[in-house]
């Protein structure tokens, strides 16, 4: 899952678009004020989100979020949907 676009929206939401064409919004308001995310309380800070070279939503001060976790939140899909090979069992000789 490669994130190709991120845009800040009101009320601590992000609009995300992935290389696959899937796009949507995630609500990050439950994180506001917790630990490093207290930086989002500064006026205009949340809106400064950028896409890092690694493809993650990023804010100065080394705040970044996992694009795979955001994809799962956005789509409602689980780990097994995203990484089906993790659920395979292998027989050993």
C-alpha positions as CSV (number, residue, x, y, z in Angstrom):
1,X,0.0,0.0,0.0
2,X,1.7,3.2,-1.1
3,X,0.3,6.5,0.0
4,X,0.6,9.1,-2.7
5,X,-1.3,12.1,-1.4
6,X,-2.3,13.5,2.0
7,X,-4.4,16.6,2.7
8,X,-5.3,18.1,6.1
9,X,-9.1,18.6,6.7
10,X,-10.9,20.4,9.5
11,X,-11.4,18.8,12.9
12,X,-8.1,16.8,12.7
13,X,-9.1,14.6,9.7
14,X,-6.9,13.6,6.8
15,X,-7.8,12.9,3.2
16,X,-5.6,10.1,1.9
17,X,-5.1,8.7,-1.6
18,X,-3.2,5.5,-2.3
19,X,-1.5,4.3,-5.4
20,X,-4.2,1.7,-5.8
21,X,-6.7,4.5,-6.4
22,X,-8.4,4.0,-3.1
23,X,-9.0,7.2,-1.2
24,X,-10.9,8.5,1.8
25,X,-10.8,10.2,5.1
26,X,-9.5,9.2,8.6
27,X,-10.4,11.0,11.8
28,X,-7.3,11.5,14.0
29,X,-9.1,13.7,16.7
30,X,-8.7,10.9,19.3
31,X,-4.9,11.4,19.2
32,X,-5.0,15.2,19.7
33,X,-3.2,16.2,22.9
34,X,-1.7,12.8,23.6
35,X,2.1,12.7,23.8
36,X,3.7,14.0,20.7
37,X,0.3,14.7,19.2
38,X,-0.1,17.6,21.6
39,X,1.8,19.6,18.9
40,X,-1.4,19.5,16.9
41,X,-3.0,21.8,19.4
42,X,-0.8,24.7,18.1
43,X,-2.9,26.7,15.6
44,X,-2.1,25.7,12.0
45,X,0.3,22.9,12.9
46,X,-1.9,20.0,11.9
47,X,-2.5,21.6,8.5
48,X,1.3,21.5,7.8
49,X,1.1,17.7,7.1
50,X,3.3,16.5,4.3
51,X,4.1,13.2,2.6
52,X,7.5,12.0,3.7
53,X,10.0,10.5,1.3
54,X,9.0,7.1,2.8
55,X,5.3,7.7,2.0
56,X,4.0,8.5,5.4
57,X,2.0,11.5,6.7
58,X,4.6,13.6,8.4
59,X,4.8,16.8,10.5
60,X,7.9,18.6,11.6
61,X,9.2,17.5,15.0
62,X,9.4,13.9,13.8
63,X,5.7,13.1,14.0
64,X,4.6,10.6,11.4
65,X,1.9,7.9,11.0
66,X,2.0,4.5,9.5
67,X,0.3,4.5,6.1
68,X,-0.8,0.9,6.4
69,X,-2.5,1.5,9.7
70,X,-4.3,4.5,8.2
71,X,-5.3,2.5,5.2
72,X,-6.9,-0.1,7.5
73,X,-8.7,2.6,9.4
74,X,-9.9,4.3,6.2
75,X,-11.2,1.1,4.6
76,X,-12.1,-1.1,7.6
77,X,-9.9,-3.8,6.3
78,X,-7.7,-5.9,8.7
79,X,-4.2,-7.1,8.7
80,X,-5.1,-10.4,7.0
81,X,-6.7,-8.4,4.1
82,X,-3.6,-6.3,3.7
83,X,-1.0,-9.0,4.2
84,X,-2.6,-12.3,3.3
85,X,0.7,-14.1,3.3
86,X,0.9,-13.6,7.1
87,X,-1.9,-16.1,7.6
88,X,-0.5,-18.9,5.5
89,X,0.9,-21.9,7.3
90,X,3.9,-23.5,5.9
91,X,4.8,-27.2,6.2
92,X,8.4,-28.0,7.1
93,X,10.0,-31.3,6.0
